[in-house]
Amino acid sequence: MHDRGFMLLWSWIMTVAVIGLLSMTQVAQAFTVTRIANIYLDPGGSRPEGFTHFRNELVFSAAELMTGTELWSYDGHQVRQLADIRPGALGSGPLLFTVLGDELVFIAFDDTTGQELWSYDGHQVRQLADINPAGSSTPINPTVFRHELVFSADDGMTGRELWRLE
């Protein structure tokens, strides 16, 4: 349901409940809560987070036994892992998802370049830049400003500074 439609329905249900036509039990029964997927069969769960709407998918990070924390998506029907950026159980730990035009930009770690900028275009995942060739640039605070991604990163020579991705 469209967000506005949901809010109108919820507002109507709560109004009816407040004036006494519905009990709070009936209000609670108006919605059904179900688990979409059980990605990691562990008591700690898969810890999905960073939910970002992108190209008719919900993209997020989640942990799984064999790949660690990696990039996942939900299209309304199925949950699937989009990439295994850092092969093995440690995972790449994707985070700070930001939509920039036709790409979803995020931060992830691999054993070759460390923590750097990556993107997903709806089909493939790729690294965008290796800002610090000697280690991790650890980009933070990615923000879209005038059709560019502005963020802070450390190139290993000048310290943490302001950067942009055009």
C-alpha positions as CSV (number, residue, x, y, z in Angstrom):
1,M,0.0,0.0,0.0
2,H,1.2,3.5,-0.8
3,D,2.7,5.3,2.3
4,R,0.0,8.0,2.2
5,G,-2.7,5.5,1.8
6,F,-1.4,3.6,4.8
7,M,-1.2,6.7,6.9
8,L,-4.8,7.6,6.0
9,L,-6.0,4.1,6.9
10,W,-4.1,4.1,10.1
11,S,-5.4,7.6,11.0
12,W,-9.0,6.4,10.3
13,I,-8.6,3.2,12.4
14,M,-7.1,5.2,15.3
15,T,-9.9,7.8,15.1
16,V,-12.6,5.1,15.2
17,A,-10.8,3.5,18.1
18,V,-10.6,6.8,20.1
19,I,-14.3,7.5,19.7
20,G,-15.0,4.0,21.0
21,L,-16.2,2.2,17.9
22,L,-13.3,-0.2,17.9
23,S,-11.4,-1.7,20.8
24,M,-7.6,-1.6,20.8
25,T,-7.7,-5.4,20.3
26,Q,-9.6,-4.8,17.1
27,V,-7.1,-2.2,16.0
28,A,-4.2,-4.6,16.6
29,Q,-6.1,-7.2,14.6
30,A,-6.4,-4.8,11.6
31,F,-2.8,-5.5,10.7
32,T,-0.8,-8.7,10.2
33,V,2.8,-8.9,11.1
34,T,4.8,-11.7,9.4
35,R,8.5,-12.5,9.1
36,I,9.6,-12.1,5.4
37,A,12.7,-14.3,5.6
38,N,14.9,-16.2,8.0
39,I,18.2,-15.4,6.4
40,Y,20.5,-16.8,9.2
41,L,19.2,-19.7,11.2
42,D,20.9,-18.6,14.4
43,P,19.4,-17.3,17.7
44,G,21.1,-14.0,17.1
45,G,19.4,-13.6,13.7
46,S,20.7,-12.0,10.5
47,R,20.6,-8.4,11.9
48,P,19.2,-6.8,8.8
49,E,19.7,-3.0,8.7
50,G,20.2,0.0,6.5
51,F,16.9,-0.5,4.6
52,T,16.9,1.7,1.5
53,H,14.3,1.8,-1.3
54,F,16.1,1.5,-4.7
55,R,14.6,0.6,-8.1
56,N,11.6,-1.2,-6.8
57,E,13.7,-3.2,-4.3
58,L,14.4,-2.9,-0.6
59,V,18.2,-3.1,-0.3
60,F,19.9,-3.7,3.0
61,S,22.8,-5.5,4.8
62,A,22.3,-8.8,6.6
63,A,24.5,-11.5,8.1
64,E,24.6,-15.1,7.0
65,L,26.8,-18.0,8.2
66,M,28.9,-18.6,5.0
67,T,29.3,-15.0,3.8
68,G,29.1,-12.8,6.9
69,T,27.3,-9.4,6.5
70,E,26.8,-8.6,2.9
71,L,24.4,-6.8,0.5
72,W,20.8,-8.2,0.2
73,S,17.5,-7.2,-1.4
74,Y,13.8,-7.9,-1.1
75,D,11.6,-7.3,-4.2
76,G,8.2,-7.9,-2.5
77,H,8.4,-11.7,-3.2
78,Q,11.8,-13.0,-2.5
79,V,14.9,-12.1,-0.5
80,R,18.3,-12.6,-2.2
81,Q,21.9,-11.9,-1.6
82,L,23.1,-9.4,-4.2
83,A,26.9,-9.8,-3.8
84,D,29.6,-11.5,-1.7
85,I,32.0,-8.5,-1.8
86,R,34.4,-10.1,0.8
87,P,34.3,-13.9,0.3
88,G,34.3,-15.9,3.5
89,A,32.5,-15.6,6.8
90,L,33.7,-12.2,7.8
91,G,31.7,-10.2,5.2
92,S,32.1,-6.8,3.8
93,G,29.8,-5.0,6.2
94,P,28.0,-2.7,3.7
95,L,26.5,0.4,5.3
96,L,25.5,4.1,4.7
97,F,23.3,3.4,1.7
98,T,22.6,6.5,-0.4
99,V,20.7,6.7,-3.7
100,L,22.7,8.8,-6.3
101,G,20.8,9.0,-9.6
102,D,20.6,5.5,-11.0
103,E,23.0,4.0,-8.5
104,L,22.9,3.0,-4.9
105,V,26.2,4.0,-3.3
106,F,27.4,2.5,-0.1
107,I,30.5,1.8,2.0
108,A,32.0,-1.8,2.1
109,F,35.2,-3.5,3.0
110,D,37.2,-6.0,0.9
111,D,40.6,-7.5,1.7
112,T,42.4,-5.7,-1.3
113,T,41.4,-2.1,-0.8
114,G,39.9,-1.9,2.7
115,Q,36.8,0.2,3.4
116,E,35.8,2.2,0.2
117,L,32.9,3.4,-1.9
118,W,30.9,0.8,-3.8
119,S,27.7,0.9,-5.9
120,Y,24.8,-1.2,-7.0
121,D,23.0,-0.3,-10.3
122,G,20.2,-2.8,-10.1
123,H,22.3,-5.5,-11.9
124,Q,25.8,-5.5,-10.6
125,V,27.9,-4.4,-7.6
126,R,31.2,-2.7,-8.2
127,Q,33.8,-0.7,-6.4
128,L,33.7,3.0,-7.3
129,A,37.0,4.2,-6.1
130,D,40.1,3.3,-4.1
131,I,40.7,6.7,-2.4
132,N,43.4,5.4,-0.1
133,P,45.7,3.0,-2.1
134,A,47.6,2.2,1.1
135,G,44.6,1.2,3.2
136,S,41.0,2.1,4.0
137,S,39.7,5.6,3.2
138,T,36.7,4.9,5.5
139,P,34.2,7.2,3.8
140,I,31.6,8.7,6.2
141,N,28.5,10.9,6.0
142,P,27.6,10.4,2.4
143,T,25.1,13.0,1.3
144,V,23.6,13.9,-2.1
145,F,24.2,17.6,-2.8
146,R,23.4,19.0,-6.2
147,H,23.5,15.6,-8.0
148,E,26.8,14.7,-6.5
149,L,27.7,12.5,-3.5
150,V,29.6,14.5,-0.9
151,F,31.4,12.7,1.9
152,S,34.4,12.7,4.2
153,A,37.3,10.3,3.5
154,D,41.0,9.8,4.3
155,D,43.3,9.4,1.3
156,G,46.2,8.4,3.6
157,M,48.2,11.5,2.8
158,T,46.1,14.6,3.8
159,G,44.0,13.1,6.5
160,R,40.2,13.2,6.6
161,E,38.9,15.7,4.1
162,L,35.8,16.6,2.0
163,W,35.3,14.6,-1.2
164,R,32.8,14.3,-3.9
165,L,31.7,11.7,-6.5
166,E,30.3,13.2,-9.7
